[in-house]
Amino acid sequence: MNKKGQVVFYGFMIGIVIFVLALALAPSVRDFTYSARNESYGDTIGLNCSTTNDDFIKAACIVTDMNLFYFVATLIFMAGAVVTAKYYLGGGNEVE
């Protein structure tokens, strides 16, 4: 069998796994972000973003709020990089 074809299908499979992983972990990251931005209660320490007047906490709230986008976007970018790596790096071109 052709090694080029095997590398392409393997890259697609790994890319799809990373993409599905990004979509599967997104709700958990969203829940973590919401609990981090909420008020403190019990053993959970939150930033209390809705009623704070401290500029440093407001900045931390903004960065925490962008966490979901950056996490999911990074994983989707990695999936695309795995799928297209063969074409850009030229892997699998050797013929035996």
Secondary structure, DSSP 4 states (H G I P E B T S, - for coil): --HHHHHHHHHHHHHHHHHHHHHHHHHHHHHHHHHHHS--BTTB----TTS---HHHHHHHHHHHTHHHHHHHHHHHHHHHHHHHHHHH-TT----
